[in-house]
Amino acid sequence: MARKKTAVKAPRKSDVIREIMKEKPKASVKEIRAALDARGVKASDALISKLKYSRGRKTARKRGRRGRAPSANGHSQHGSKATAIRNMFHEMGVNARARDIVAALAGQGITVSAAQVSTLRKSAPRRGRPSGRGVADSVSLSQLIAAKHLAEQLGGIEAAQRALETLAKLTG
């Protein structure tokens, strides 16, 4: 059986644009468009701009983990500044003064501002206050099983609800 001959593929528009940009690195979008027209290739200004300004260049500076530059003080291997502040809250207490925490961290070589400490203090868990959303609504599996047994003993969920309402009136 004879094999089909493959058609000769024309170069992609983006490859032609990159080739022109290699020949003339300082060329403007209009100049690149003129060179494309001379070669008989039609491309939009948006494609040319995309290849010239964003996609065509490699970044000169490598970024660290999660797209951030490494910290200037060299403590990126020990964690973030926020983690260091939270650890100080654990050691000194949540109600410690911001300037005391800043001074303690400066002694460890970590530079933080009082504003950072205050911001993290607002989100720090405190005693006597619910620590998260839905704490009052959370029910364990064993509690659900006990509630099911109670409802079965009382003759259904409605009967159990009435019994609990009456109990709440008596104890409340």
C-alpha positions in Angstrom: 0.0 0.0 0.0 1.4 3.4 -0.9 1.9 6.0 1.8 0.4 9.4 1.5 2.8 12.2 1.0 2.7 14.8 3.8 2.0 18.3 2.8 4.8 20.8 3.4 3.8 22.8 6.4 4.2 26.6 6.4 6.0 28.0 9.4 3.8 29.2 12.2 3.1 32.9 12.5 4.7 33.1 15.9 7.9 31.5 14.6 8.1 34.0 11.7 7.6 36.9 14.2 10.3 35.5 16.5 12.7 35.2 13.5 12.1 38.8 12.5 12.6 39.9 16.1 16.0 38.0 16.1 17.0 39.8 13.0 15.9 43.2 14.3 15.7 43.2 18.1 14.8 46.9 18.3 12.1 46.8 15.7 8.7 48.3 16.6 5.4 46.5 16.1 4.8 48.5 12.8 8.2 47.5 11.5 7.6 43.8 12.3 4.2 44.0 10.6 5.8 45.5 7.5 8.4 42.6 7.4 5.5 40.1 7.8 3.6 41.7 4.9 6.8 41.4 2.8 6.9 37.6 3.5 3.2 37.2 2.9 2.3 36.4 6.5 -0.8 38.0 8.1 -0.7 38.5 11.9 -2.6 40.8 14.2 -0.9 43.6 16.1 -2.0 41.9 19.3 -0.1 38.7 18.5 3.0 40.7 17.6 2.8 42.7 20.8 2.3 39.6 22.9 5.4 38.0 21.4 7.5 41.1 21.5 6.7 42.4 25.0 5.6 39.5 27.2 6.0 36.0 25.9 9.2 36.5 23.8 11.5 37.4 26.6 12.9 35.3 29.4 12.9 36.8 32.8 16.3 38.1 33.9 15.7 37.5 37.6 14.7 34.1 39.0 12.0 34.1 41.6 11.9 32.1 44.8 9.2 29.7 46.0 5.7 30.9 45.3 6.8 33.7 43.0 8.4 35.8 45.6 11.9 37.1 45.7 14.1 35.7 48.4 14.2 37.8 51.6 16.9 40.3 52.0 17.9 39.3 55.5 18.7 35.7 54.5 16.2 34.1 56.9 14.0 32.5 54.2 15.2 29.0 55.2 13.8 29.6 58.7 10.3 30.5 57.5 8.5 33.8 57.0 8.5 36.8 59.2 4.9 36.1 60.1 5.8 32.7 61.4 8.6 34.3 63.5 6.1 36.8 65.0 3.6 34.1 65.8 6.4 32.1 67.5 7.1 35.2 69.6 3.4 35.5 70.5 3.7 31.9 71.7 6.8 32.6 73.8 5.9 36.1 75.1 2.1 36.0 75.0 -0.4 37.6 72.7 -0.7 40.7 74.9 3.1 41.5 74.7 3.9 45.0 73.4 4.7 45.3 69.7 8.0 47.0 70.5 9.1 44.1 72.7 8.4 41.6 70.0 10.2 43.8 67.4 13.3 44.0 69.7 13.3 40.3 70.4 13.2 39.4 66.7 15.8 42.0 65.9 18.0 40.1 68.4 17.5 37.1 66.2 18.4 39.1 63.1 14.8 39.3 61.8 13.6 42.8 60.9 9.9 43.4 61.4 7.8 46.5 62.0 5.4 47.2 64.8 2.6 47.4 62.2 3.3 43.8 61.1 3.1 42.7 64.8 -0.2 44.5 65.4 -1.7 43.1 62.2 -0.8 39.5 63.2 -2.0 40.1 66.8 -5.5 40.8 65.5 -5.7 37.4 63.8 -4.0 35.5 66.7 -6.3 33.1 68.7 -7.0 34.2 72.2 -8.4 32.4 75.2 -12.1 32.7 76.0 -13.0 33.5 72.4 -14.0 31.0 69.7 -11.1 30.3 67.4 -12.9 29.8 64.2 -16.1 29.8 62.2 -18.7 27.2 62.9 -17.4 26.2 66.3 -20.9 26.3 67.8 -22.4 24.4 64.9 -19.8 21.5 64.9 -21.1 18.2 66.1 -19.0 15.0 66.5 -20.0 11.7 65.1 -20.5 10.2 68.6 -22.9 13.1 69.4 -24.9 12.4 66.2 -25.2 8.7 67.0 -26.4 9.6 70.6 -29.0 12.0 69.1 -30.2 9.3 66.8 -30.7 6.8 69.6 -32.5 9.5 71.6 -34.8 10.2 68.7 -35.6 6.5 68.3 -36.4 6.1 72.0 -38.7 9.1 72.0 -40.5 8.1 68.8 -39.0 10.4 66.1 -37.2 13.6 65.5 -40.2 15.8 66.2 -40.8 14.2 69.6 -37.1 14.6 70.5 -37.2 18.3 69.5 -40.3 18.9 71.7 -38.5 17.1 74.6 -35.4 19.2 74.1 -37.4 22.5 74.0 -39.2 21.5 77.2 -35.9 20.7 78.8 -34.5 24.0 77.7 -37.5 25.8 79.4 -37.0 23.9 82.6 -33.2 24.6 82.8 -33.2 28.0 81.2 
